[in-house]
Amino acid sequence: MKPLVPVAPGARVVLGVAFFVLFVALWAVATLGGFVQKTFLADPLTMLKSGWTLLTQMGFATDIGLTVWRVVGGFAIAALLALPLGVAMGAYKPIEAFFEPFVSFARYLPASAFIPLLILWAGIGEVQKLAVIFIGSFFQLVLMIAVTVGNTRRDLVEAAYTLGVSDRSLIRRVLIPGAAPEIAETLRMVLGWAWTYVIVAELIGASSGIGHMITDSQALLATDNIIFGIIVIGVIGLLSDFAFKLANQRLFPWAQLGR
């Protein structure tokens, strides 16, 4: 094993699966072996049985669908607004100088801190939850996209000007295509953060969703339901991450060279 040497795709899958197998094995030993009380940590078998009950009898599938809709909706709104602003900031330095101080300030504000205000302004409905995800995602996206566009190779810019392109054509034909693979990776990473925001939003003032189920289960000391909800979030996030990676490989194959 040498630093920075790529791992074969098959070996990568085997190593990734091996970690989960080892993790579940240690979890089973700790709980089924009596080292940890079930009140504090349910065993894997109990968790699976409770999860099946949640899905088939308690309407948990609807909660999952609502949470996914909230994540996708809030993140899509944030991305649609952040993309043009981020590109403009990266391309035009006066625009960056105008917006960057506020964006840098706002991105350090925790989205959860806005929940009390958002409940006052929008109530406890869907708008409040979408707003939490938007606040948590928008400013991160804007700054990361601006940095990506601003780091476009200068030789490409100079070559384009030498060929006589206009400023608008430079953005459309050089800056955006050159930054697109990294922008896609930025969207993939921030989507993962959006999941943390939606669960926080659902923990407070919600009557549905995965976070609401986790809160109800905590009051009943139902650690099996809590763990199942957490695992569902992880599985959905992992699937969305793989989908993003596959889409990026198909859309930007040149960006995979050298990795």
MIPANU-964483 format. One record per residue: x, z, y of N, C-alpha, C in turn. Coordinates in steps of 0.1 Angstrom, whole numbers, padded with zeros to 4 digits, always signed. Each point is the difference from the previous one (the first is absolute). Example, Ala and Ser with C-alpha at 12.3 -4.5 7.8 and 13.67 -1.06 7.14 Angstrom:
MIPANU-964483
+0132+0078-0057-0009+0000+0012+0009+0000+0012-0004-0007+0011+0009+0000+0011-0008+0008+0011
end
This chain:
MIPANU-964483
+0009+0000-0012-0009+0000+0012+0009+0000+0012-0001-0011+0009+0008-0001+0012-0009+0000+0012+0005+0004+0011-0008+0000+0013-0005-0014+0004-0012-0001+0003-0006-0012+0006-0001-0012-0010+0002+0003-0012-0001-0011-0011-0015+0000-0003-0006-0012+0001-0015-0001-0003-0003+0003-0015-0012+0005-0002-0005+0004-0013-0009-0012-0005+0002-0003-0013-0009-0011-0005-0014+0004+0000-0009-0009+0002-0015+0003+0002-0005+0008-0012+0004-0003-0013-0005+0007-0011+0005+0014+0000+0013+0002+0003+0006+0013+0000-0007+0009+0011-0003-0006+0012-0007+0007+0010-0013+0005-0004-0008-0008-0007-0013+0005-0005+0002+0011-0010+0010-0001-0009+0002+0010-0010+0004+0013+0006+0009+0000+0010+0004+0012+0007-0011+0006+0008-0009-0008+0006-0011+0005+0008-0010+0007-0009-0003-0006-0012-0010+0006-0009+0006+0013-0006+0013+0000-0003+0007+0011-0006-0002+0013+0009+0001-0002+0013-0001+0011+0009-0014+0006-0002-0011-0008+0000-0013+0005-0001-0002+0007-0013+0005-0006-0011-0001+0007-0013+0007+0013+0000+0012+0001+0006+0007+0013+0000-0008+0010+0009-0006-0004+0011-0007+0008+0009-0012+0006-0007-0008-0008-0007-0012+0004-0007+0004+0010-0011+0011-0003-0007+0004+0008-0011+0004+0014+0005+0007+0001+0011+0003+0013+0006-0012+0008+0004-0010-0008+0006-0012+0006+0005-0008+0006-0012+0000-0008-0011-0008+0005-0012+0007+0012-0006+0013+0000-0001+0007+0012-0005-0002+0012+0008+0000-0002+0014-0002+0012+0009-0014+0006-0001-0010-0009-0002-0014+0005+0000-0005+0003-0014+0001-0009-0010-0004+0002-0013+0008+0011-0007+0013+0001+0004+0008+0011-0006-0002+0014+0006-0009+0001+0010-0004+0013+0005+0010+0005+0011+0009-0008+0004+0009+0004+0011-0006+0001+0014-0011-0008+0002-0007+0000+0012-0015+0002-0003-0007+0009+0007-0014+0002-0002-0008-0012+0005-0011-0003-0008-0009-0011+0003-0006+0002+0014-0002+0012+0004-0006+0002+0013+0008-0006+0011+0013-0001-0002+0009-0005+0011+0004-0015-0003+0000-0004-0013+0004-0013-0003-0007-0004-0014-0009-0009+0001-0007-0005-0012+0010-0009-0008-0003+0000-0014+0008-0008-0008-0004-0014+0000+0008-0010-0004-0004-0014+0000-0013-0004-0007-0002+0006-0011-0012-0003-0008-0013+0005+0007+0000+0012+0006-0011+0005+0007-0002-0008+0013+0010-0005+0006-0001-0008+0012-0007-0013-0003+0004-0006-0011-0006-0013-0004-0014+0001-0003-0004+0011-0008-0014+0002-0003-0008+0003+0013+0005+0008+0009-0007+0002+0013-0001-0013+0008+0010-0008+0000+0000-0012+0007-0011-0010-0005-0001+0000-0013-0010-0009-0006-0014+0005+0003-0002+0014+0001-0013+0005+0004-0003-0003+0014+0010+0001+0009-0002-0004+0014-0004-0014+0002+0006-0009-0008-0003-0014+0001-0014-0004-0005-0003+0006-0011-0012-0004-0008-0013+0008+0004+0002+0012+0005-0012+0009+0003-0001+0005+0014+0012+0000+0007+0000+0006+0014+0001-0010+0011-0001-0013-0003+0001-0010+0011+0013-0001+0007+0011+0003-0007+0013+0000+0006+0005-0014+0003-0005-0010-0007+0003-0014+0002-0004-0004+0014-0012+0005+0005-0005-0003+0013+0010+0006+0010+0004+0012-0002+0010+0007+0009+0013-0009+0001+0004-0005-0011+0012-0008+0000-0002-0012+0008-0011-0007-0002-0003-0012+0008-0001+0003+0015-0006+0011+0004-0001+0003+0014+0014+0003+0006+0008+0007-0007+0014+0003+0005+0008-0013+0001-0001-0009-0010+0007-0013+0001-0005-0008+0012-0013+0000+0002-0005-0008+0012+0005+0006+0013+0001+0013+0001+0005+0006+0012+0014-0003+0003+0008+0000-0011+0014-0003+0002+0002-0014+0004-0007-0009-0007+0002-0015+0003-0006-0003+0014-0011+0006+0003-0006-0003+0013+0009+0005+0012+0004+0013-0001+0008+0005+0011+0013-0007+0001+0006-0002-0011+0014-0007+0000-0001-0014+0005-0011-0007-0004-0002-0014+0004-0001-0001+0015-0008+0009+0006-0002+0000+0014+0013+0003+0007+0008+0009-0005+0013+0004+0006+0009-0012-0001+0001-0007-0011+0009-0011-0002-0004-0012+0009-0013-0003+0001-0004-0011+0008+0004+0002+0015-0001+0012+0005+0004+0003+0013+0015+0002+0002+0006+0005-0010+0015+0003+0002+0008-0012-0001-0004-0010-0008+0008-0012-0002+0003-0008+0013-0010-0003+0007+0003-0008+0013+0007+0009+0010-0003+0013+0001+0007+0008+0010+0015+0002-0005+0002+0002-0013+0014+0002-0004+0008-0013+0001-0006-0011-0002+0007-0013+0002+0004-0002+0014-0010+0003+0009+0002-0002+0014+0011+0010+0005+0000+0012-0004+0011+0010+0004+0014-0005-0006+0000-0005-0012+0013-0005-0005+0005-0012+0007-0009-0009+0004+0004-0012+0006+0003+0001+0015-0007+0008+0007+0001+0001+0015+0004+0014+0003+0012+0001+0006+0006+0013+0003-0008+0008+0011-0005-0007+0010-0009+0007+0010-0012+0007-0006-0006-0007-0010-0012+0006-0007+0005+0012-0008+0011-0002-0006+0006+0011-0008+0003+0012+0009+0005-0002+0012+0004+0011+0009-0013+0007+0005-0011-0008+0001-0013+0006+0005-0006+0009-0011-0001-0005-0012-0007+0007-0011+0008+0009-0008+0013-0002-0002+0008+0007-0009+0000+0015+0002+0002+0005+0012+0000+0015+0002-0013+0006-0005-0012-0006+0003-0012+0007-0004-0002-0002-0015+0004-0011-0006-0002-0002-0015+0010+0010-0007+0012+0001+0005+0009+0010-0006-0005+0014+0001-0006+0003+0011-0006+0014+0002-0012+0002-0010-0009-0010-0001-0012+0001-0007+0003+0000-0015+0010-0006-0005+0002-0001-0014+0005+0013-0006+0004+0010+0008+0004+0013-0004-0012+0010-0001-0011-0005+0006-0012+0009+0000-0007+0000-0014-0001+0011-0007-0007-0001-0013-0015-0004+0001-0004-0009-0008-0013-0005+0000-0010+0011-0003+0004+0010-0008-0009+0011-0003-0004+0009+0012+0009+0000+0010-0002+0008+0012-0012-0005+0008-0003-0013-0002-0011-0006+0008-0013+0002-0007-0001+0005-0012-0013+0001-0007-0010+0009+0007+0004+0011+0006-0010+0008+0008-0006-0008+0011+0008-0007+0008-0004-0008+0011-0009-0012-0005+0004-0006-0011-0007-0012-0005-0014+0005-0005-0001+0012-0006-0013+0005-0004-0009+0002+0012+0006+0005+0011-0008+0002+0012-0005-0014+0006+0009-0010-0001-0003-0012+0006-0008-0009-0009+0002+0000-0013-0006-0010-0009-0008+0007-0011+0000+0013+0000-0008+0007-0011+0009+0000-0013-0007+0002-0011+0007+0001-0013-0003-0013-0009-0004-0011+0006-0003-0012-0007+0012-0008-0003-0003-0013-0003+0011-0009-0004+0009-0003+0012-0005+0000+0012+0008-0004+0012+0012+0010+0001-0003+0013-0002+0010+0010+0002+0011-0002-0010-0003-0003-0013+0010-0002-0010+0008-0013+0002-0007-0010+0004+0008-0013+0003+0009+0003+0012-0004+0008+0010+0008+0002+0012+0013+0008-0004-0002+0010-0009+0012+0007-0005+0010-0009-0006-0004-0009-0009+0009-0009-0006+0006-0010+0010-0008-0004+0009+0005-0009+0011+0011+0006+0008-0002+0013+0004+0010+0007+0008+0012+0002-0008-0001+0003-0012+0012+0003-0008+0008-0013-0004-0007-0011+0000+0007-0013-0004+0004-0008+0012-0008-0001+0011+0002-0010+0010+0014+0001+0007+0003+0012+0005+0012+0002+0008+0013-0002-0009-0001+0004-0013+0011-0003-0008+0003-0015-0002-0012-0007-0003+0001-0014-0002+0006-0007+0012-0005+0003+0012+0004-0007+0012+0015+0001+0002+0005+0012-0001+0015+0002+0003+0008-0007-0011-0004+0002-0013+0008-0006-0010+0000-0016+0000-0012-0005+0004-0001-0015+0001+0009-0005+0012-0001+0008+0011+0008-0004+0012+0015+0000-0003+0005+0010-0007+0014+0001-0004+0003-0012-0009-0008-0003-0010+0003-0011-0009+0001-0013+0007-0010-0003+0009+0000-0013+0008+0012+0000+0009+0003+0011+0006+0012+0001+0010+0013-0002-0007+0001+0002-0013+0012-0001-0008+0002-0014-0006-0008-0010+0004+0002-0013-0005+0014-0006+0004+0006-0006-0010+0014-0005+0002+0001-0009+0012+0010+0003+0008+0002-0007+0013+0004-0014-0002+0007-0003-0011+0004-0014-0002-0012-0009-0003-0010+0006-0006-0012-0008-0002-0007-0003+0013-0001+0010+0009-0006-0002+0013+0008-0010+0009+0013+0001+0000+0008-0009+0007-0001-0015-0005-0001-0001-0013-0001-0013-0006-0014-0006+0003-0010+0008+0001-0013-0005+0003-0001-0005+0015+0007+0008+0009+0000-0004+0014+0008-0013+0002+0011-0001-0009+0008-0012+0001-0008-0013-0004-0010+0002-0009-0008-0011-0004-0012-0002+0009-0001+0008+0011-0009-0003+0010-0014+0007-0002-0001+0011-0008-0013+0006-0001-0004+0008+0012-0013+0002+0003-0004+0008+0011-0001+0014-0004-0002+0009+0010-0001+0015-0004-0011+0003-0009-0012-0007+0002-0011+0003-0009+0003-0006-0014+0006-0011-0001+0004-0006-0013+0010+0009-0007+0009+0006+0008+0010+0008-0006-0006+0012-0008-0010+0006+0006-0007+0011-0006-0007-0005-0013-0007-0011+0002-0009-0005-0011+0009-0005-0012+0011-0007+0003+0007-0007-0010+0013+0007-0005+0005+0010+0008+0012+0006-0004-0001+0015-0002-0005+0007+0011-0001+0015-0001-0009+0005-0010-0013-0006+0000-0010+0005-0010+0004-0003-0014+0004-0013-0003+0004-0003-0014+0012+0008-0005+0010+0002+0009+0012+0007-0003-0003+0015-0003-0010+0006+0007-0003+0014-0001-0010+0003-0011-0007-0011-0004-0012+0002-0009+0003+0008-0012+0011-0002-0008+0002+0008-0012+0001+0015+0003+0008+0003+0011+0001+0014+0003-0013+0006+0006-0007-0008+0007-0013+0005+0005-0009+0003-0012+0000-0008-0010-0008+0002-0012+0004+0013-0007+0013+0003-0001+0005+0012-0006-0004+0012+0009+0000-0002+0013-0005+0011+0009-0015+0003-0003-0008-0010-0001-0014+0002-0004-0002+0007-0013+0009-0003-0010-0001+0006-0013+0003+0015+0001+0010+0004+0008+0004+0014+0001-0010+0008+0008-0005-0006+0011-0009+0008+0008-0014+0002-0007-0003-0010-0009-0013+0002-0007+0001+0012-0009+0012+0003-0005+0002+0013-0008-0003+0012+0009+0005+0000+0012-0003+0011+0009-0015+0001+0003-0007-0011+0001-0014+0000+0003-0008+0008-0010+0005+0001-0012-0007+0008-0011+0000+0014+0003+0012+0005+0006+0000+0014+0004-0009+0004+0011-0002-0010+0009-0009+0003+0011-0015+0001-0004-0004-0009-0009-0014+0000-0004-0003+0012-0008+0009+0005-0008-0003+0013-0008-0001+0011+0010+0009+0001+0010-0001+0011+0010-0014-0001+0007-0004-0012+0004-0013-0002+0007-0011+0004-0009+0001-0002-0013-0011+0003-0009+0000+0015-0004+0011+0007+0002+0000+0014-0003-0008+0008+0010-0002-0006+0012-0007+0007+0011-0012-0008+0004-0012+0006-0001-0012-0006+0005-0004-0012-0007+0001-0001-0014-0004-0011-0007-0009+0004-0011-0009-0009-0004-0010+0003-0011+0002-0010-0012+0011-0008+0001+0003-0010-0011+0015-0003+0001+0004-0007-0011+0014-0004+0000+0009+0009-0009+0012-0005-0003+0009+0008-0009+0004+0013+0006+0003+0000+0013+0003+0013+0007-0011+0010-0001-0012-0004+0002-0012+0009-0001-0001+0006-0014+0002-0008-0010+0000+0005-0014+0011+0010-0002+0012-0002+0005+0011+0009-0001-0003+0013+0006-0006+0000+0012-0004+0012+0007-0010+0008-0007-0011-0007-0006-0010+0007-0008+0007+0007-0012+0009-0008-0006+0006+0006-0013+0009+0011+0004+0006+0001+0011+0009+0011+0004-0008+0013+0001-0012-0002+0006-0009+0012+0001-0004+0006-0014+0000-0009-0010-0004+0004-0013+0012+0003-0009+0012-0001+0005+0012+0002-0007+0001-0010-0012-0005-0012+0002+0000-0010-0010+0012-0009+0002+0011+0005-0005+0013-0007+0002+0000-0013-0008-0008-0001-0011+0000-0012-0008-0006-0012+0009-0011+0003+0008-0006-0010+0008+0010-0003+0012+0006+0010+0005+0010-0003+0011+0011-0009-0004+0006+0003-0012+0011-0008-0005-0005-0014-0003-0012-0002-0005-0005-0013-0003-0002-0008+0013-0005+0006+0010-0002-0006+0013+0014-0005+0005+0010+0009-0001+0013-0004+0005+0006-0012-0007-0002+0001-0014+0005-0011-0008-0007-0013+0003-0013+0000+0003-0007-0012+0003+0005-0006+0013+0003+0008+0010+0006-0004+0012+0014-0007-0003+0008+0006-0008+0013-0005-0003-0001-0014-0007-0010-0001-0010-0001-0012-0007-0005-0011+0009-0010+0002+0008-0004-0010+0010+0011-0004+0009+0007+0010+0005+0012-0004+0009+0010-0008-0007+0003+0003-0013+0010-0007-0008-0005-0014-0002-0012-0002-0003-0006-0014-0002+0001-0008+0013-0004+0006+0011+0001-0007+0013+0014-0004+0003+0009+0009-0003+0014-0002+0003+0006-0012-0008-0004+0000-0013+0004-0012-0009-0006-0013+0005-0013+0001+0005-0007-0012+0005+0008-0005+0012+0004+0009+0009+0007-0004+0012+0013-0006-0003+0007+0006-0010+0013-0006-0004-0001-0014-0006-0010-0001-0008-0002-0013-0007-0004-0011+0011-0009+0004+0009-0003-0009+0011+0012-0004+0008+0008+0010+0003+0012-0003+0008+0010-0009-0007+0001+0001-0013+0009-0008-0008-0006-0015+0000-0013-0001-0001-0006-0013+0000+0001-0007+0014-0002+0008+0011-0001-0006+0013+0014-0002+0006+0009+0009-0003+0014-0001+0006+0011+0001-0011+0000-0011-0008+0010+0001-0011+0015+0000+0005+0002-0006+0011+0014+0000+0005+0005+0014+0004-0009+0010+0003+0004+0013+0003+0004+0008-0012-0003-0005-0012+0004+0008-0012+0015-0003-0004+0005-0011+0006+0014-0004-0004+0010+0011+0004+0009+0004-0009+0010+0010+0003-0004+0014-0003-0013+0002-0004-0005+0013-0003+0003+0004-0014
end
